């Protein structure tokens, strides 16, 4: 079994890890929603080149129809996270066209992560190489002086041997995989994501990297918080108010939240808002 090489993009104090799908700043994880990460990766991969808005939206939201304002919101969020200012710019806006990543980017591939492992201790050939090698041997043995019938018998014997060898290999490889899976299951641990009893309801993003939960303060007011599971860092996306939340859910692409909320002395309603925070919009 071969482990894939690590692949990074580095710019300024940041490192974009494509294997873990995270952004690091000076070695520390930075909280990003899944779609914000994909927008940043698309721009960094084409650093120095203009990326049209339609091309970006088609790549990041290939399975859904979204408005251009959604892309604009994610770029605005990325600029805040990257810390752009008057003397520092990472993402340049190209009017009426799209965006360009203007900071120098260094692509890094960590080849030392490519390790070859063989659970059975046997040297194996790929199917193509084994077939070609077998065909060559058969051709040499059956050509010239060997008769047709002897060649057919030899071919049958060789194919039977190959099938038997593959069956033995699959049997032992399956046993190793099952024991490895069992060992991993035994090591599984549960981790508490909130530090007190004020969290009420919660929802996890489709990729499992973010959790949104409601929280109640001492005055009985409830707010919404976005937490990154890997680092446990969190940010408040809806401020405290005299409301009650009954349900929270992510859209399939992880870019929006839908929640049911009832204000004090008011009826219950359904709201929509960007997962990274923004102005909630009443739907029903």
Buried (B, 14 or more C-beta within 10 A) or exposed (E): EEEEEBBBBBBBEBBBBBEEBBBBBEEEBBBBBBBBBBBBBBBBBBBEEEBEBEEBBEBBBEEEEBEEEBBEBBBEBBBEBBEBEEEEBBBEEEEEEBBBBBBEBEEEEEEEEEEEEEBEEEEEEEEEEBEEEBEEEBEEBBEEEEEEEEBEEBBEEBEEEEEEEEEEBEEEBEEEEEEEEEEEEEEEEEEEEBEEEBBBBBBBBEBEBBBBBBBBEEEEBBBBBBBBBEEBEBEEBBEBEEBBBEEBEBBEBBBBBBBBBEEEEEEEBBBBBBBBBBEBEEEE
